[in-house]
């Protein structure tokens, strides 16, 4: 049985389907509501610290929480020759 397909056509005047500034503002507000205003900065700081731990083979430099340290150690074990 054939069904009728529905199509939607979007027409625009100025070559932008979205107001990018408004979209960015709305997205930032939503992320701030969900994760807090300092969320992006905290994420960058944690990623930087974690990357330093991944790049270092010195066990004494692992100063993260227990689960992050365990994951970094597992990563090192899997990446070491002969693993």
N, C-alpha and C positions, 0 to 999 in steps of 0.2 A: 504494500500500500504506500502510495506517495504521500508525503506530508509537506505542507507548505513551510518553507523556510522563512524565518523572520530576519530582516536586516535592519541595521541601524546606521544611519549616515550622520556623521558629525561635520558640521560646517563651521568654519571659523573665518574671521576677518583678518586677524593680525598674525597668523602663523603660529600661534601658541594655543594648544588645547588647555593648558593649565597655566594659571598665574603662578609662576615658579616662586616668586617671593612669598606669596600667600601660602603655598604648599609647604615651603621650608619653615615658615613661622608656625603653621599648624602642626607639622611633624615635630618640631622642637618642643612645642608646648605639650604635646602628647607624651613624648619621651620624658620630659621633666615631670609630668604628673605620674607616670608609671615608675620611673626609676630615681626621681629626685634630681634637683638642679645640678648637683655635683657629679651625677652619674657618669657622664662622658669623661670628665677629668679623672675620676677614680678608675675607670676602665683603662684609660691610657697609662696611668701610673702602675696599675697591677700588671698590665701587659709588658711594660718596660722591665719591671722587676722580674717577672717570670722569664722573659727572653734572656735576661742576664744569667739566670739560673740554668737555663737550657744550654747556654753557650759556655758555661764554666764546668769543668770536671772536678773542681775543688768541693768536696763534701761540706767543708766548713762554711762555704758561702751560701748554702741553702738555708735561708731564714724566712721561709714561707710557712703557711699553715701545714699541718701534717699531710693532708691529702695532696696538696700541690707538690710538696717535697717528694712524696711517694711517686707521683706521676713523672716528675723530672728524673728521679732515679730509674724508673722503668724505661723511660725514653733513652737514657744514657746506656742502660744495659742492652736494649734492642739495637742501638746504633753502634755499639762497640764491635770491633772486629771479632769474628768467631762466635757471634751471638746466634 
